[in-house]
């Protein structure tokens, strides 16, 4: 998860699903080269009250690391927020989202920015 508004929105969806399914919510944050580690938890107290939460941080390429962690953890569902990128060919997801879509082997729910 990234701490952007899109990431927070995806986390809210994931927390709702986790609560309804009585499942553990694993929140993954990837620290890419040149980025500073987060200094505060990604999951706020309100979400922690509604479901079982574990936060994990890794270093590496975001798309590859997210897909590998999801595959290794045998996640029942991977939920991620997605930024849309405009080009002369239309709208596309970011390279991280596209990479995870190609590499992850389990179910993936992509929450585009602005979904209400």
N, C-alpha and C positions, 0 to 999 in steps of 0.2 A: 504494500500500500504506500502511496505517497501522500504527504500531508496537504495536498491541494484540495480545493473544493470538490473536484471530481473524485478524488480518492476518498474523501469523507462521505460523499454521497454513496459510493459503492460499498463502503463499510457499513453504512446504515442499512442498505439492502441485505448485505451478508448477515448482519446481526439479526434482522427480522427472520431470515430463513433459518439461521442457527437456533433461534429461540423456538420457532414453530416445530422444528425437527428434533429438538432436544439434542443438538449436536455441538461438539466443541468447535469453536471459532478460532482458527489459526490465522493470525494476521502477520503477513510477511512483508518486510521492508528490505529492499535491496539498495545498498550504498554503492554507487558507481564511482569509478576512479575520479578523484578530484572533489568529491562531495564530502561534506562533514557528516559524521554520525548525528542522529537525532539526539537531542538532549532531554526530551520528554516522551512519555508514552504516546503511542498513536491512538490508543483506545481510551475514550473518556470514561469517567466513572458511571455515567448513565448506562452505557452499553455493557460495562462490566457487571452491572447489577442484573442485566436481563439474560445473560448466557455465560457459559464457561469460555474464557478467552485465554489464549496463549499468544504472545508476541515473539516473533523470531526475526533477527536481522542477519543478512548475509552481505558479503562484498562480492562484486562482479558485474557482469553485463546483465542488465535488468531482465530482458526477455528470456535469455538462456537460463538464468538463475531461477526466475519464477517458474518456468516450465519444469526444470529439473527438480526443484523442491516439491512442486505439486505432484509430479510423477513419483518421487521417492516417498512422499508422505501418503501416497495413494488417496489423495483428497477425493471426497465424494462429489464436490463441486468447487470449481475455482471461480471466484467473482472478482472482476476487476473493472475499475473505472477507465474510460477511454476518452481521450481528447480526439476531436476530429481535425484533420488537416485539409485545407482547401488547396487545390491545384488546378491547373488548366484542364485536367481530365475529370474533375469532380471532387467529391469529398472522400477522404480516406482516413483510416485510423492511424495513430502514431506508429512509428516503427516498433516500439515496445509491444503494443497491443497486437500488431500484425505478427511479430515474432512469436509471441505466446500462442496465438491462434495456430501457428504452424507447428510448434514444438510440443505443446501439451497434449497428453494422450487421454485425459479425462474430460468430463463435461465442463464447459466454460460458459459463464454468463457474463456478457460484456454490457456494462451500464454506460451508455454515452452521456457525456456531460449535458446537463440540462434536463435529464429525465425527472419528471415529477410524479 
